């Protein structure tokens, strides 16, 4: 198993242990080969289990993807809501949100790539559920930007468009981040927080 996925803590609530191992194996396989090119045999093999054992815990490969996507989006939402509800000025809260969101996407880029870029493989029902979580994520960031506009701290003529730009900037870190690169997750978080504050025309 990849060290990153064992250390995320994202899957701690999944039980029994075999089900959790399958999720971790699926994350690694989907990130490496893509959802459609990955077979249930690939996933079971990575988990050290037989293909038949997989079906005890998950009926389909898509159900595994949904578990990964749902948990990942719930974590994203929690990160951003915590920042939105924290103390400080709108600029403080927006910087805090961006730092935390970017850091998570950098530290857990393998998981994040699957969570953010394999949505099209979900069933209609599961896709609808995940999109609802994404709307709440959007709402958390939008609420901070709207607060800054209301107080005059931000100069943002298009709040929805700017919210989308901020989220897209943060999420894309998962696509390019390399643990052997010259910037740490914290450094990327600080850089992006400064960029976003300039994007919204933060005063002070």
N, C-alpha and C positions, 0 to 999 in steps of 0.2 A: 504494500500500500504506500502511496505517496505521503511523505511526512506532512505536507501542507494539509491534506484532508484529515489526517488523524488529529491535528492540532486545532482545527477550526472551532470545535465545540458545537458547531451547528447541528450536529446529528446526535447530540447527547440524549435527547428525549426520545429517540427512536429505539424501540425495543421489540423483540429480544435482540441480543447481540448479532445474531445471524442477519436479521433484517437491516441493522445498521451497517454491517460489513458489505452487504449488497449495495446499499446506497453509495457508500464510499467508492466501491469498485465501479459502479455505474458512472459516477462523476468523472473518474479518471478515464474511463473508456470513451465516454461521450466527448470529453475535452480533447482527447487524443485523436479519435477517429471520426467524430461526428455521430449524431444520433442514428441516422439512417444506415451508416456503415457498421454500426455496432450490433452484434447479435447477443441474445440472451446467454449463449454459450460463452462468449467473450467475458461477459459480466460475471457469470458463475465461476469461471476459471480464475479470474482475478481475486475473487472472494474465497478461493479454495474450497468451492462447493460444487456439487453436481448440478447440471441444468435442471433436473427435476426438483432439486431442493429450492431453487429460486421461486418456483410457482407456489410453494407453500406460503410464501410471504407476499408475493406480488403476482397478480394475475397476468399482467402484460409488461412489456418493456416500457410502454407509454405510462403505466401507473408509476413506475420507478422515476421516470422523468418528471411527472407531476409532483411526486413527493419532494424531489430535489428543488424544483422551481417554487413550490409553495413555501417551503422552509426558507429558501433564500430570499424570497420577496418579503416574507414576514420579518426577517432580520433587517433587511434594508429599511422597511417601514419603521421599525423600532428605533434604528439609529437616527433617522431623520426626525421622527416625532420627539425623541428625547432632546434633540438640539432645538427644535421649534418651541418646546415648552420650557426651556432652560432660562436662566436669568440673563440679563444684559441687554444691550442695545440690539436692534435688528442686525447691525453689522457684526456684532459679536456672535449672534446666533447663526447667521448665515455662514460665517467663517468656520464656526464649530461644526455645522452640518456638513460642509464641504470637506473639511479635514477628515472627519470620521468616515464619511461615505467613500472618499478616495482611498483612505488607508485600508478600509475593508476590501475594496476591489483590488488593491495591490497585493495585500497580504494573502488573499484567498482568490487569486486570479483564475485558478483552474475551476473552482466552484462557480465563480462569478461569470465566467465565459458560458458555462452551461446554463446557468440561471437566466442570463440576459439574452443569449443568442440562439436558443433552441426552442423558443416559444411556438414557432410554427408547427412543431411536431405534436403539440398537445391536441387532445380531442376537443371538440367544440365546448363541451361542458367544463372541462378543466381549464381551457383557455379563458373562458368567461370569468372563472373564479380568480385566476391570476391577474387578469386585466383589472379587476376590481381592486386588488391590492396595489397595482401600479397607479391607479387613479388616486388612491389615498397617499401614496408616496409623493406623487405630483402635488397633491394638496398640502402636504407638510412643508415642502419647499416654497410653494406659492404663498402660503400664509406668512412666511418670514419676509418675502419680498414685498408683499402687500403692506405689511406693517411698516417696512422701511419707506415705502412710498407715502403712506399716510402721515408719517412723522417728518417727512421731508429729508430723511437721511439718504434715500435712494432716488436716482433720476432714471426711471424706467417707463418709457412710453408704452411698452407692450409686455405686460406681466406674464401672460400665458406663454408667449414665445420665448421670453427670457428664462422662465422656469424650465421649459423644455431644453434650452441651450445649456443651462447649468447641469441638469441631470445627464444629458448626453455626454458632456465633457467628462463628468465623473465616471460614468459607466464605461466609457471607452478605455479607461486605464486598464481594465481587465484584459483587453485585447492585446495591448502592447507591452505591459509591464514584464520585466525580466529580473528575477532575483539576483542575477549576476551583473545587472546594470549599475551605473554609477550613482543612482539616486535610491535612497531607502523609501519605504512607504510613507514615513513621516515627512520626509523632504518633499515628496510629490504632493502630499496633502497640504503642506504649507504653501508650496508654489501655486497650486490650484486655488487655494483659499484667497490668496492675494490677487490672482487673475480674475476670479469671480467678483471680488469687491470692486475692482476697476470696471468690470463689465456692468455692474449696476450703478456706477457713478457714486459709490459710497463717499459721503462727506467726512471730513476729519482725518 
